[in-house]
């Protein structure tokens, strides 16, 4: 598989390193200010770890060129309808996610289960921490956790965020009652898990159409697609 890397910061440099280990080839990397390349052959997948403001333009370029995408950038969901329309009109597909860690996506399921089974007196909260250079606060993962709680009938209130140092990412969901507290925490020891998930999504999206959430990569049988995707 050939890769077009959109953005060449820490995440896509890690994707490039891991891709080489898995026998994939980085055909090109496009960073801020670079011209978008053209003339690519089938079998190319773009992986976007850039900035929120670049996502729509990247989707537009890729869909017009017939290049499937993995969108790992966060902070762009206010443009979700625009992105979905671009992808649905194209002959190729795209995968997006707030977090491409397989462990985080299992964490989402645990949080949903806890929200469903705990009594009402357990009051939920969400806290997350990331490195000081992360642009969005709260993170897309934390917002997704809050959405899962609300879907389970729980209101977490304000999501607490910390930005400091070189933290790669910690997310905690707690349920507090008068006599006891339950906390569920996912801690990323490195960004390698995110890069691995992005490559898994890139392999999965080849030959598919439509816009897909990352959890579908982990749960859908081969050849099956959902009726509709929502953020």
N, C-alpha and C positions, 0 to 999 in steps of 0.2 A: 504494500500500500504506500502511495506517495502522499505527502502531507504539505499543505500550505499553511504556514503559521502566521496568524494575524496578531500582531503585537509580539515583541521579542524581549519581554521582561523575564523575571525569575521563573514564572510558571511555564512559559513556552520554551525557555532554555532547558528546563527539566523535562518537558515533553520530548524535545529533540534528543536528549541523552537517552531517555527510556525507549524511544522509538528505535534508535540504533540497536539497542540490546535485543529488541524483538524482531529485527529484520526489516523494519520499515525505513523509508527514505524521506528525508526532508527535501522537498523540491525547491522551496523558496520560503523566505520569511519577509513579511511586510511590516515595517515599523512606522511610527508616526511620521507623516510627511512623504513616505515612499509612494510611488505610483503603483496602482493595482495591476498585477501582471495579467496576461491573457494568453490564449492559445494552449491551454492545458488539455491533456488527453483524459479519457475515462479512467477511473480508479483513483483520482485525486480527492482528498477530503481536507477541508479547511478547519483548523482549530483556532478559535478566537479566545485569546486571553489578552484583551486590549484595555480599552476604557469605555465607560458607558456611552459616551457621546459618539463613538465610532461604530457601534454595533449595527444600527440601521443601515448605514452606508455599506458596511461589510456584507450584510445579508443581501442587500440589493445587488451588489457586484457579483457575489457568489451565485445567487439564484439565476441571474441573467446569463452567467457563464456555464450553468449546469454543474456547479461544484457543491456537493453536499457539505453540511457544516456541523460542527460541534461548538456551541456557544457557552463558554465557561465564564465569560465576563458577567458581573452582576451589576445591579443598579439601573437597568434599562427597562424594567417591566412596565413603566408608564407608556412605553411604545409597543407593548405586546401585540395589540391589534394590528398595527402596521407591519410588524415582523411576520405575524401569522398570515396576513394577506399576501405578502411577498412570497412566502414559502409555499402556500397553497396554490399559487399560480405557476409554480416552477415544476420542472420534471424531476427534481431531486428533493431530498428532505433535509431536516435539521433536528438536532437534539439540543435542548437547553437544560440548565439546572443551576440552582443556587450553590450546589456543592456536588462535585463528582467523586467524592469518596464513597466507596461501597459501604464502609462502616457507618458513615453518617446516614445513608439511606436506610440501613437497618435501624439506626437510632430513631429516625422518623417513625418507624412502625412501633417501636417500643413506647414512644411518647403518646402516640395515638391510642395504643392499648391502655396505658395508664390513665389517660384522660377518660376513657370509656368505663373503666371498672372502679375507679376510686370514688368514695362518697363525696357529696357536695362540700363537706366541711374542709376538704383538702384544697387549699387555695394555691393556684399555680403561679409560677414566675419563670422568667427567662433571663439569663445573663450570658453574655458572650465577650470574648477577648480576642484581639488580633494585633498584629504588628502595627506600628505607628504610621506606616505608609498606606494602609488600606483606606480606600477612598470613601466607601459607604459605611455608615453607622446608624442603626444597627445593620449587621451583615444580612445578605440575602438568606443565609441559612437560618439566622435567628428569626427573621420575618416569617420564614416558612414554618418554623416551630410554633410561632404564635398562631399562625393560620390553622395548624393542625389542632392546637388546643381549642380554638374557637369552633372548629368543625365538630369537636367532641363536646360542645356546650360549656367550655371553660373560657373565661376571660382573663388573660394574663396581665392586662394593664400595660404599662410602659415596659419596653424591653431595655434592660440595662446593658451598656456597652463600655468596654475598656479598650483603649488604643495605647500601646506602649511597647517599646523595644522591638524585638524581632519575633514576637509570638506568632506561630503559624496558624493558630486557631483553636479555641476552646469554647464549647457550648454546653451550658447546664440548664436543664429544666427541673424545677423543684415543685413539690406539692407539700404545702405546709398546713398542718392542723394543730390544734391546741396542745396535743400530747405527743406528737411525733412528726417527723419530716422525712419525705422521700426525695432523693436527688438522683437524677440520671445525667451523666456527663460523658461527652465525647471529647477527647483531646487528640489533636493531630500532632504526632511527634516530628513529622516532616511533611512537605508538600508532595512527596512521591505518590501517596495514595490518590491525590487529586489528579496527577498526571496519568497514572495508571487507569483511572476511571475514564478520563477523556479519551485515551486510546481505545479502550473497550467500546465507548460510544461511537468512535470513528469507524471501527470495524463493523459495528452493528448497523449504522445508517446507510452504508453502501447498498444500493439497490432498493431502498425504501423511499417513499414520498411522504410529505406532510411534516408537521411540527410535533415533536415528541418530547415529553419530559424525561429526564434521565432515569427515573424509577421504572419507566417502561422497558428500558434496556435490560434491567435486572429481573423483570417479571414476565414480559410477554414471550410466549412461545415463538419459535421461528415462523415468519410469515404472517403473524397476527398483528393487526394494527387497531388502535382504538377508534371510536367514533368521533371523539372531539377532545382536544387538548386545551386545558385552561392553566393559567399561571398559578 
